[in-house]
C-alpha cells in the first residue's frame, strides 16, 4: 500500500490516504510517485496537491525545500534539526529521547526554558 498526503496551499497536511501499490506503477511496472499523484488527482480533483508520505509519520507540514514532512514548531525556543527534521529544545531531555518504562518523564516548560518532571 502507498500513502499520499493531501496538502493545502500552505503545505499543511489535510489528510493522508492509502492507495494500492498497483495504482502507482508506471508503464514499465515501476513504482512512481508521479503516477500515484495523478491517481489521487483523478479521485479527488485535478486542483488538489499531493505528496507521497510514510505510513508511520505523524508530521503535518511538508517542506518542499527540504523535501521532508515534520510537525509544526512546538515552542518558540525550539530549533529544527536539519538532519532529522525534528524540533529540539535548547537543552536535552534529562530522560533521553525514548525514556524506558519506569524512568522519570519530563515535559518542556517554555516559560522557564527547562524540563520539568511530570
C-alpha positions as CSV (number, residue, x, y, z in Angstrom):
1,X,0.0,0.0,0.0
2,X,1.1,3.5,-0.8
3,X,0.4,6.6,1.4
4,X,-0.2,10.0,0.0
5,X,-0.7,13.3,1.9
6,X,-3.1,15.9,0.5
7,X,-1.6,19.4,1.2
8,X,-3.3,22.8,1.3
9,X,-1.7,26.0,-0.2
10,X,0.5,26.4,2.9
11,X,1.8,22.8,2.7
12,X,-0.2,21.7,5.7
13,X,-1.3,18.1,5.6
14,X,-5.1,17.9,5.2
15,X,-5.4,14.1,5.0
16,X,-3.5,11.0,4.3
17,X,-4.9,8.4,2.0
18,X,-3.9,4.8,1.3
19,X,-3.9,3.6,-2.3
20,X,-3.0,0.3,-3.8
21,X,0.6,-0.2,-5.0
22,X,-0.8,-1.1,-8.4
23,X,-2.2,2.4,-8.7
24,X,1.4,3.9,-8.5
25,X,3.0,1.8,-11.3
26,X,4.3,3.4,-14.4
27,X,4.2,1.7,-17.9
28,X,7.2,-0.4,-17.1
29,X,5.8,-1.7,-13.8
30,X,8.0,0.6,-11.5
31,X,6.5,2.4,-8.6
32,X,6.3,6.1,-9.4
33,X,5.3,9.0,-7.1
34,X,4.1,11.0,-10.1
35,X,1.7,8.1,-11.1
36,X,0.4,8.0,-7.6
37,X,-0.2,11.7,-7.6
38,X,-2.0,11.6,-10.9
39,X,-4.2,8.8,-9.5
40,X,-5.0,10.8,-6.4
41,X,-5.9,13.8,-8.5
42,X,-8.2,11.6,-10.6
43,X,-10.2,10.7,-7.5
44,X,-10.1,14.0,-5.5
45,X,-9.7,16.6,-8.2
46,X,-7.1,18.0,-10.5
47,X,-6.7,21.1,-8.4
48,X,-5.6,19.1,-5.3
49,X,-2.0,18.9,-4.2
50,X,-0.4,15.5,-3.2
51,X,2.9,14.2,-1.9
52,X,3.9,10.6,-1.2
53,X,4.5,10.1,2.5
54,X,5.4,7.4,5.0
55,X,2.6,5.4,6.7
56,X,4.3,6.0,10.1
57,X,4.6,9.7,10.1
58,X,2.7,11.9,12.4
59,X,4.0,15.1,10.8
60,X,1.6,17.5,9.4
61,X,3.7,20.0,7.5
62,X,5.6,19.4,4.2
63,X,8.7,21.5,3.4
64,X,9.4,21.3,-0.3
65,X,12.9,22.9,0.2
66,X,13.9,20.0,2.5
67,X,11.6,17.5,0.7
68,X,10.5,16.4,4.2
69,X,7.5,16.2,6.4
70,X,7.6,17.5,10.0
71,X,5.4,18.7,12.8
72,X,4.7,22.4,13.5
73,X,7.2,24.2,15.8
74,X,6.0,23.3,19.3
75,X,7.7,26.2,21.2
76,X,9.4,29.4,20.1
77,X,12.6,28.3,21.7
78,X,12.9,25.0,19.7
79,X,15.0,24.7,16.6
80,X,14.6,22.3,13.7
81,X,17.3,19.6,13.4
82,X,18.2,19.9,9.7
83,X,19.2,16.2,9.5
84,X,16.2,14.6,11.3
85,X,13.6,17.3,10.7
86,X,12.6,17.0,14.4
87,X,12.2,20.1,16.6
88,X,14.6,20.2,19.5
89,X,14.6,22.0,22.8
90,X,17.6,24.3,23.7
91,X,18.7,21.6,26.2
92,X,18.4,17.8,26.0
93,X,15.6,16.0,27.8
94,X,17.1,14.5,31.0
95,X,15.3,11.3,30.3
96,X,16.7,11.0,26.8
97,X,14.8,10.7,23.6
98,X,12.9,7.5,24.4
99,X,12.6,7.1,28.1
100,X,12.2,3.5,29.3
101,X,9.3,2.3,31.3
102,X,9.6,3.4,34.9
103,X,12.1,6.2,34.1
104,X,11.2,9.7,35.3
105,X,9.5,11.6,32.5
106,X,9.8,15.3,31.7
107,X,7.8,17.9,29.9
108,X,9.2,21.1,28.4
109,X,8.3,24.4,30.2
110,X,8.7,27.3,27.8
111,X,8.4,30.0,30.5
112,X,11.5,28.7,32.3
113,X,13.1,27.2,29.2
114,X,13.7,24.0,31.1
115,X,12.5,20.4,31.5
116,X,10.1,19.8,34.4
117,X,9.4,16.4,35.9
118,X,5.9,15.1,35.4
